[in-house]
Every structure is written in structure tokens, then in C-alpha cells.
């Protein structure tokens, strides 16, 4: 077993919140002032880990897991306020109309509102001669292996697309620097798949199992599970693994290198796929009639470790896990995940807090789960009895799950923002197997109170998850 990365040797607490869910912005949260305010709140709350969902251009259903590029950043996350601060837009451009100032994320409206302002910022950037700056030229050169393909896919003016990715990169690095100064680490999420309708499939079709017409031969998904009796049909194309081996894993290496340049650590989505993947015949309406096929995950991870060093990766080892998945995770010293909402169905569950290995990350729930308040309302009588016996009945379910996560032996405890704040079921981020209505939740102004920050800090300190306190 490989020694774990240094990041996973100290207890810490964090929050799961996608930037699109931040309250400030123009129809959608972004990585500008609202993100920095959230970092400030985290610092007051004793939280040092900010985990996000994938930050690439969202694809079908606005899902960050159906990304249109494995490398590009989502332009909607660019802050208009920071473009004003950089002198690329006038103050008036960042004034937010009332209908975009609050409420759920409105992707289409946000795109319409930002498009003309991005164009204006690009024109000012170009007229001001900044496109001749060294930083811009260095960015374009260092990322040319994917920028060209992204520009062809995205359409429009190629130079504007490069400009948007340059601005995204600058704003992202500024946010990470701001967070790191307050001893907060950013945790990313690297999806195992990309969408059929993506720049990567268009640029590198030979890396995917496609027929002569460019259609997938096999689709991705998982068999029936606790989320769906028909399984989950994700509809991504499967990989042509011999082609990745023949190109010496360059595409995968570039993905991980960029992710680790943006984040302090990453959650590796669908880790069981590095042992085997569920192949569903093209044209299927559900994922029921698929088959498992092995994948060269061990070979790939060895290459990545050799090229990139010790890997600060959380293995999302959920789903149809086998002993081979555990062996692969442990061989590379990666912490796995424990989900408390799954802990109380039996008295011997491995998700019960006292069974958590130190080398793991505990969550009350993930972005795919009910909020803790919604979960508690749906418990059957036997599960409720076990939960009450374990957690007690003196506090709301959300507070109890957060407390159990914080006091778990697991090195890291990361809680969805909805559970940290005790928010209702309608704030759920995603319902697996449901095609519409997901990814739209946003924080309301004033939800991040100083009182709640103080309460969370006391809990984080008492459970040894604040650096320098009780250590």
C-alpha cells in the first residue's frame, strides 16, 4: 500500500458547494466577489476544504458531469464584477437586473445577459493591446493542445473563445490564491467521462468507441442501484482503451495535470470505472441490459503517479464496488468515501461512523443525495430507530449528521452546504435518473450567518478539525 498524500494526514473539515450555487452573480453564482465572501465565511466557520463539482462547460441538462470539454472552464463562472475591476467593462455592465439577482440558477438567461458583456470586454482587451501581453501569449501557448479544438467546437470568434478561457484561468487562480491565503484548499471533481457532444470527442474521435458515423457503439451508466431501479443511463461514449495506450496516455495525463494545477486535490469520479465499466448497448432506453468490462485503470494510475508524483485524489468508490476496487484504491494510497445517509439500514454497515477507516472522507450525503432534512422525512421505521439510537434525538437530523461526520475517525469530513445550514428538501442539487430540474439551487442572501459560522467552528475545533487547535 502506498503512503497517502500529505494532504490526507491531518484532520480537516469542509463544505460541498458548487460555485454556481453562490448567491451573488448574474443569474448564476460565479468565482468573483461572492466566491471570496464564501471563503471568508468558511474561514470563520473553521472549514478548510471547499469541494466543488466539475467546472467545465456544462452540457446536457446543464449537468457538470456531461461536460463539453475536459479542459475548458465554464465561461458562465467568469465574474463581471472582476472584469469591471480589471478595467475591461464599465460599472454599468455589472449592474444586475432584479430577475437575475436571486432565486434559482438561470443558465439560459445568464448566458444571454453575459454574452454581450463578454463581447464588450473582449473588444476592450483587444483594443487595449492586452492580447500582446506575455501572460496572454504564454497561456495560449501552454494550452494550445486543447484550445484549438475547443475554439472549433464552441464556434464564434476563436480569439474571443481564447480570451474567455484566459480570463477564466486568471480569475480561477486569483480565487485559489485568495483561499490558500486563508488556509483553505480547493477540492475539484474530475468526471471519468466526457459527453458525446464535446470538443474532446470531436478532436480525438479515435479515443472513443464510435462507429463509422461517429455514433457511440456502447453507452455509459451503472446497473440498478439505490438511486434507480432501472440503473442510470448516462449516455456518454465509452473509451477505446487500446488507443489511449497507443498514444501513451497523453490525453489522460493532460487532464490530471490541468486538474492538479487548478485544485489542491481532486475527487476522482466513478472510481470503480478504473477497474470495470458498465457497457450499455447503443439505443438502449435504460441501463438494465449492460455488461461489465474490465479497464486498464491500474496501468493508467501508475503512469500518472510516475509523471505527476503522489496523487492527492479522493476515490469516489461508491456503487457496485468489488474487492478489486478496494485493492486498487489502497494500492495507490487513496482515501475512499463514506456516506452517512447509507449507514443506518443495518447494524453492521461499513458507513457507520465507528467503522470509518482513518484513510477516508466522510459525507452526510453527496450532490446526488437528498438533503439531510429530506432524507430524515423519508426514513422507514426500522432505519429511523437505528438512526435515533445512534445519533440521539435531541437535535435536527441535519445537525446530527454533521456532528457524526465531524466526530468520525475519517481524516476529512465534507458536508453539503445544505446540510451545514439545515436547508429543506427543495434545495437538493441533483436527482439521479431525472433529466430535468437539476443543478439549479442557489444560496439565498443572508443564509451564511455569523452565528452559524461560530457554531460550526466550535464543532470543528472540538472534533480536532481546525489546524492548530487541540492538536
N, C-alpha and C positions, 0 to 999 in steps of 0.2 A: 504493500500500500504506500502510495506517495504521500509525503508530508503535505498537509493542507497549506494553501497560500496564507501568507502572514495576515491578510485581512480577516481571516476566519479564526484567528486565535484569541480574539478579545470579544467579550460580550458587548452587544450593541443593540439598540432599538431603532426602528424606523417606521416609515409610512409608505403605503402603496397608493399613489395618486398620479394619474396621467396629466401632463401639462394642459391638455385640452379641457380638463375639469376645473381649472382655476377660474376664479370669479372675474378677474379683470381681463379685458381684451375686447375684441370687436366681434361678438357672436361666437367666440371660441377663446378658451384660455391660450396664452402664449408664453414665451420664455423671456418676457421683459419685466417691467416693474412688479406685476402680480407674482411672478415666479420668485423674485427676490424677496418680496414680502412674505411669501410662504416659507422660504428658507429662514427668515428671521423668526417666524413663529415656531418652526421646528427647533431652532436653537434654544428658544425659551422653554420649549417642552422637553428638552433633553433627548431629542431624536436626532440621530447622526447618520441615518440611512434613508435616502429618498429613492424608492424604486418606482420605475415608470413602465408603461407599455411601450411597444416598438414606436419609434419616432419617424419612421419613413413615411412617404406619401401614402395615405390611406386609400385602399381600393374598394372592392365591392362592399356595399352596405356601410361604408366609412370605417371598415374594420382595419385596425392597425396590423392585424395578422394576415391580411390579404394585401400586402404592400405592393406598390407599383415599382419599387426599386429596392434592392438590398443595400444600396449605398446612399441614395439621395435622402435629404431631410425633407420633412413636410413643410412646404412654404407657409401654410396657414399658421405655423407656430412662430413665424417671424413677428416681432413686435413693431407696430407702427410708432409707438412712443419712442422706442430706441432709434428708429430711423429719423425721427424729428431731432432727437438728441445728437445724432451724428451729422446733422445739417443736410440730410437728404430729402427731407419733407418739411413743409411749413407747419406751424402749430395747428392750423385749421384741419389739416389732413388726418389728425389723430382724434378729432372730436367724434365721440361715439353716439350714434343715434339711439334713442331710448329703446327701440325694439331689439337692439343688439347688445345692450348694456348688461342684461341679466337674463336669467332663465336658462333653458336647455341649450346645448351646443347646436348651432345652426350652420352646418357645413356649407350648404349652397349659398346662403345669404352672406356668410363670411367671405366666401370666395369672390362673390360679386363685388362686395364692398372693398376688398383689399386689392383686387386686380388693377384698378385704375391707379391706386396709390403706389403699388409696386412699379407700374409703368413710369409714373412720375419720378419715383426715387431712382429708377434705372437711368432715366434721361438726365437727371441731375448728376448722378455718379459719372456718367459718360462725359457730359459737358464739362464737369469739373476736372477732368483729366485723371480721375482716380483709377480708371481702368488701366492706366500705365504704371500704377504703383507696383512696387516689388511684391508686396503681400498678395495682391490680386494675381499677379503673374505666377507666383510660387504656388498659390492654391490651385490654379488652373493646370499647372504642370504636374503637381503631385497627384491630382485626381483625374487625370486625363483618361485613365483606363476605364472609368465608368461614366465620366461626364459626357463624352461624345454620344454614347448610347442613350443616356438619359435625355439629352437635348433632342435627339431624333425622335424618341418616344413621346416626350412631352409636347412637342410641336411649338409653334410660335417662333419668336425671335430667339435663336440659340444663345446670343450674347446675354439676353435678359435671363435666360434659364441659368447660365453660369453665374451671373450676378446674384440671383436669388440664393443659389447654393453657397456662394461665398458669404453672403450676409448671414444666412442660417448658421454657417460654420463659425463666423465671428461672434454672433450672439450666443451661440451654444457654449463656446469656450469661455466667454465672459461669465455666463451663468455658472459653469463648473468652477471657475476660479473664485467667484463670489461664495459659492457653497463651501469649497475646500478651505477658504479662509476661516470659516466658522466651524471647521472640523466636521463638515457634513459631506458624505460621499454619495455620488450619483450611481444608481444601480440601473443598468439597462436591461433590455429584453431582446434577445436575438431569436427571431422566428426560425424554425427549421426550414420552412418552405417560403417560396415566393409565388405570386399569383401568375396564372397563365397570361393574363393581360398585364405584362410588366416589361420594363426595359431590359431586364436580365434575360428573359426568355426570347425577346426579340433580338438581343445582341448575341446571345450564346445558345441558340436552339439545340446544338448538339449535346449540351449538358443535361438535357431533359428527355424523358421518354415520350417522344412525339411521333406521330405518323407522318407520311409524306406531305399531308395537307397542313401540318402544323398543329393538329389536334392531339390532345393527350391520349395515350393508349391506356393509361391507368390513372385513377384519381386518388387523392389522399383522403384520410379520415381515420376514424377509430371505430371498433365494433361497439355494439350496445354496451352502455355503461351506466353509472349512477345519474348521468345527466340526460340520457336519451335512450329509450328502448329500441330505437332503430339505428343506434350509433350516431356518429357525427360525420357527415359528408362534407369535407372542406373544399373539394373541387380544385385543389392545386395539382399541377403536373408532378409526377414522380421523377426522381433523378435518374440519369443514366450514369451509374457509378463508375463503370469502366472508363468513360470519357473524362471524369474528374481525376481518376488515377493517371490517365494518359497525359493530362495537362499539368500533372504534378501538383494537384490540389491548389492551384493558384487562385481560383475564384473563392474558395473557402478561406484560404489564408488571408486574402484581401478583406473579406467580410469581418473576420475576427480582429484583424489588425485595426480596422477602422472603428469597430465597436469599442475596443480597448483604448483607442485614442479619445473617444468621446466620454467613456464611462470609467469609473473606478473598478467596477465589477459588472458582470452580466449574468442574467438568468438565462440559461440555455433551454429554450422552449422544446417540449416534447422530447425529453432526453431518451425515452425508450426507443425513439426512432434511430438512435445511434447503435442499437442492437438489431431492431427489426421494425419494419414499416407495414402498415395495413394497406394493401393494394386493392382498390375497388375498380371493377371493370368500367371503362368509359361508357356513359349512357345510363348508368345506374341511378335510380331515384333515391335510394337510401344506401347506407354503408353496411347493411347486413351481410351482403354476399361477397365480402372481400376475402383476402388471404394474407397471411403473414409471410414476408420475405426478408431474409437477413440483409444487413447493411454493413459496410466496412467502417463502422464508427471507431473501433479501436485503432485502426490504421490511421484514420484521419486525425484523431486526438493526439496520437504520437507525433505526427508531422507538426501539428500546431504547437505542441509543447516544445519540440525541438527548435522551431522557428521563433516562437513568441515567448518562451520561458514558462515559468509557473503560471497556471491559468486561474485567475480569480473568477471562477464560474460557479453559480448555483445550478445544480442539476434538477430540472423540473421532472422528477422521476415519478409522476403521477399516472394513473391509468392502469393499463394491463401490464403491470410490472412483473418481471420474472427474476429468478436468481441471477441470470446473466446481466441484467440491468444493474443490480446491486454490485456485482463484481466489477463491472466496468466503472461505475461511479467511484468505488473505493480504490480501484487501481490508480486512478488519477487524483485521488485526494479531494474529491469534490463533495461539498455538503449537499444532501438531498433535502426534500421539503416534507414538512408535516402540517396537516390541515386539521385544525381543531373541530371544525364542523363535522368531520367524519369520525371523530374519536369515540362517540358515545353510543354507537349502535350495538356494541358488545363490550363485555367487561375485560377483554384481553386485546383490545385494539392497539396496534402499534402507534396510532396517532394520539393516544392518551398521554398527557404531559410527562408522567413519570417514566414512560417508555422512550422518550425522545433521546437519541444519542446527542452527545455534545456537538459532534460534527454534523449539524443540521440547521435548517432555518425553519422556524415555526410561523404559521399564519393562522389567524382565526378563520379566514377564508381567502379566496383569490378573486380576481376580477370576474371569474365565471360563477362564483357562488352567490347565493342570496346574501344580503346584508345580515349581520348578526341578529338584528331585530326581526327581520323576515324569517330567518331560519328558526328562531325560537317559537314563532307563531305556528309553524308547521310541524313541530315535533310530535311524534306519536307518544302514547303514554309511557311505554317502557323506556324509550330513549330519554324522555323528559325526567323520569325517575332517576336514571343513571346520571344525567347531567346535574340535577339538583343535589344528588348525594355527593357528587364530586366537587361541584363548584359552590354549593351553598345556595340559599335562596334570598340573601339579604341585599342583592343588587341586581340591576337590569342585566339581561343576557349579554348585551354588548360589552358592558363593563367587566362582566365575569370572564368572557373570552379574552379580552385584552389583558386582564390580570393574569390569567392562566398562561397566555403567551409570554408575558414579561417574566414570569417566575419559572418558566420552563428551563430545563438544563440546556436546551439548544443555544448555541453561541449567538445567533441572531434571531430576533423577533421582529417581524414586519407585519403591521396591521393596516388593512384598508382604511383610508381616511373616514369612510362612512361608519366604520366600527369604532374608531377612536372618538368620533363625535356623536355616536349613538343615533345615527340618522335612520329614517324609516325605510321600508322596503322599496319605495318608488325611486330610491337613489341608486338602485342596483346598476352596475355598469354593463353587464352582458348576460344574456340568456342563451347558452349554447343550443344550437339547433333551431333557433328562431332567427329568421333572416332580417327582420326589420325592428326598428325601435331601440337599437343598442348604441352604446358609445356616446350617449348624449348628455349624461349627467354632469352638472357643474355645481360647484360650491356656491352658496348664497353669500352675499356680502354680510360681514359681521359674524359668520359662523365660527371663525377661528378666534375665539376669545382668549384673553389673557388668563382668565380664571381656569379654563380647560387646560391651557398650557401649563399652568402651575400644578394642577392635579396630575397631569401626565409626567411632569418632571419628578414629582415626589415618587411616583410609581417606578419610573425608570431608575432613579437613584437607589431606591430601596431594593431593587432587584439586580443591582450591580451592572446596569447597562449604560451608565454615564461615565465616560473616561475620567479617571482621577478621583472618582467618588467611591468609597468603600472598596478600593482595590488595593 
